[in-house]
Amino acid sequence: MAAKRDEIFAANRAVGHVALSVKSVAGKTRRDEVHEAGSLRVRCPGAPAQELEAILINTAGGIAGGDRFDLRIAAGQGASLVVTTAAAEKVYRTLGPDSLIDVRLEVAAGATLTWLPQETILFNHARLARSIEVDLAGDARLFLAEAIVCGRAGMGEAVEDGSLFDRWRVWRDGRLIYAEGVRLDGPIAQRLGETAVAKGGIAFATVLIVPGNDETVQAVRSWQDQFTGEVGASAWNGLAAVRLCARDGAALRHDLVHVMTAVRGSLPRIWTN
């Protein structure tokens, strides 16, 4: 009986795949190849421009335990691409397996890739394992931001228990320049309440800028009087990282918008709608 239940459960899991590559043609970034499968879609609204905006859509309406999503994004030589999402992604509770997300980004010589999905919201007893791998050419540019919100505070929700494993690796010219792993497992609310972890904050984000330097850091710090949560920025070895932690998703989004404005000067159109 258990084996039959597991078979039925597996057959009803969402599986999605998107592969998008773009190229520069006469100073404008255009789609080169697009492949969609399962519940994932990608749309590029608006006329061709120097910077192309791509919007990822999950038609499954969220992510549940056992779901698997695979994204492959490539910016060709000299292209400029912004990738975001149509809405915040929700990761629902699971009674068994993790939800899996695998992201691979390739940025060719002279190209710019901006990865700015809207927030990922974890529900109580959610289990998410995500991997982000980035392969940069020597002079490629990257702006990568990911935000996690543990529960919708405005709805009175809290994440008391669950699992989050987030693994990032960034390579430039075949050399590893950035690696990090975040793991929260078990009593998430208790751990986030610890002073050395999040001091009670339930929303956090990391922004990575390559290339980045002290000027990048100063641009972020110039907004310090506008931040409502904790924001820290540092630069080393040609890259800059910004860490954000806030009491809830609204406060985090407020601060993240200011960071993006300081560093990029503009937001994806869908973020302002």
N, C-alpha and C positions, 0 to 999 in steps of 0.2 A: 504493500500500500504506500509506504514512504517513497519507494522508487518511482511509482506512478505519479505521486504528487509532485516530486521533484521534476519529472519529465514534463508535466503540464505547466509547472511554474516556468521552466526554462523556455518553453515554446511561446510563452506570452511576454517575454522580455523584449524591450525595445532595443534595436541595434541600428545605429546610424553612422553614415560615412559621408564626409565631404572632402573632395580634393579640388583646390582652386589654385591655378597659376595665372599670373598676370605678366604683361610685358609692356615696355614703353615703345610707342609708335608716334613719331613726329611730335615728341614732347608731351604726349598724353598717355596715361596708363589705361590699358584695355585688358579685358579678359582674354586669356590665351586658351586654357583648357579648364573645363568644369565637369566634375563628376559628383553626382548625388545618389545616395542609396539609403533605404530605410526612412527614418523619421527626420533626418537632417536635410535642410535646404540652405542655399545661399543666394542672396539677391543683391544686385548692384544698382540701386536707383540713381536717377539723375543722368545727365549727359556726360560723355567722356571728358575728363579733366586731367590736369597734371597729377592730382592725387585722386585715386579711385577709392570709394567707400563701399565695403562689402558688409552685408548684414546676415548673420547666421540665425536660422530659425529652427527650433525644435518642435515639430508638429505633434510630438507625443505629449506635450503639455507639461513636461517636467521629467525628472529622472527618478527612477525607483531602483530598488535592490536588484542586481543582476543585469541591469541595462548596461550597454557598452556603446561608447561613442568614440569615433576615430576621425581626427581632423588633420588634413595635410594642406598647408598654405605655403606657396612659393612666390616670391617677388623677383621677377627677372631683372636683368641688368638695367640700371637706371630707372626702374619703376618705383612708384610710390603708392603704397596700399595701406588703408586703414580698415581693420576688421573689428566689428563690434557685434552686439546681439540685439534682437528685437525687444527683449525684456530681460529682467532678472531671471536667472535659472534657479528652479527649486529642486532640491534633492530631498525626497520623501523618506520616511522611515522604512526600514526593511527588517524582516524577520530572519534573514539569512545572509546571502552574499552581498559583497560590496557593489556599488555603482562604479563603473570604470570609465575614465576619460583619458584618451591618449592624444596629445597635441604635438605636431611636428611642424616647425617653421623654418623655411629656408629663405635667406636674403642674399641675393647675388651682388656683384660688384656695383657700387654706386647706387644701390637701391635702398629704399626706406620702408620698413614695416612697422606699423603701429597696431598693437594688439590691445584693444580696449573693450572687452566684454563687460556688460553690466554685471551687477553683483551676483554671486552664487549664494543662495539662501539654504542653509541646512535646517531641516526639521528635527525634532526630537527622535532619537534612535536611527538617524540617517547614518549611512556608511559610504564614504566617498574616497576612492583612490584615484589620484590624477597624476599624470606625468606630462611635463612640458619640456621638449627638446628643441633647441634653437641652433641652427648652423648659419654663421655669418661669414661673408667674405670680409677681407681685411678692412675695406673702407665702407662697408654697409652700415646702416643706421637702424637702431632698434629702440622702440619705446613700448615697454610691456607692463601692463598693470592688471592685477587680479585682486578682487575683493571678496572676502568671505564674511557672511553675516550669520550668526548662530541664533536663529529664531526671529520671528517678526514681533518686536517689542510692542508695536502699536496694536497688535492683535492679542496681546497678553500671552504670547508663546515664549517658551524657553527651551533650550537644548540641555537637558540634564545629563543625557548619556548618548554616546554615539562614537563615530570613528572618522577621523580625517587624516589622510596621508597625502601630502603634496610634495612632489619631487620635481625640481627644476635643474636643468643643465643647459649652459650656453657655451657654444664653441665659436672661436673666431680663427679662421685660417687653419682649422683642424686642431686648435689648441683650446683646452678647457679654460675658460676665464671666469666662470661663475657657476657655483653649485650650492644648492641648499635643499634641505628636506624639513618639512614640518609634519609632526605627528601629534595628534590629540586622540587619545583612545580611552574609552571608559567614561569616568565622571567628568565630562567636558566642563560643565558649569563650575564645578569645584576647582578645576585647574585654572580656568580663566579668572577666577576670583583671587588667585594668589598674586601677591604684589609683583613678584618677579616674572609673572607670565603676562597678564593683561589687566590686573588690578580691577577686575570686575567688568572690563569692557567686553562686549560680545561681538564686536565688528572690527575686522582688521584687514589690511591690504599691504601689498608690496608693489612698488613701482621700480622698474629697472630701466636705466637709460644708457645706451651705448652708441657713440662715445659720450662720456660724461666726465665732468671735472669740477673744480671748486666753484666755477661760475654757475654751473648747474645747481649746486648746493645752495649758493647764495640766492639764486632766483627763487628757490623754494622757501628759504628762511625769510625772505623779504615779506612773505605773507603770514608770518607767525602770529601777528595780532588778529588775523582773521580765522585761525583754526579754532575749532571747538573741542577737539580731542588732542591726543598726543601724536606729534609728527616729528620724525627725526630723519635727517638726510646726511649722507656721507659719500665721499668719492675716493677711489683708489684704482690704480692700474688702468686708467682710461675708461672707467665706467662709474656710474653713480647709482645709488639705491636710496629709495625713500620708504620708510616704514610708517604705517598709520595704524592707530588703534583708537576706537571711539566707543561711547556708551551704547550706541544703537546704529542701525543701518542708515537712518536719515543724517545723523551727525557725520558718519563716515563718508557718505556721498558728498556732503557739503565740503569736507576737507579734500576729498579726492578731486573734485571739480577744480578747487583752487590750485592743487598741485599740477593738474593737467594744464590749466591756464598759464601757470608760471613757466612751465617747461615747453609746452607745445604752442601756446598762444591761441588755441582754438579747440573746440570739442566736436566730436561726431554729431551730425545734425540730429540723430535720434536721441542723443543724450539731452538735448534742449527742448524736445517736444513735450 
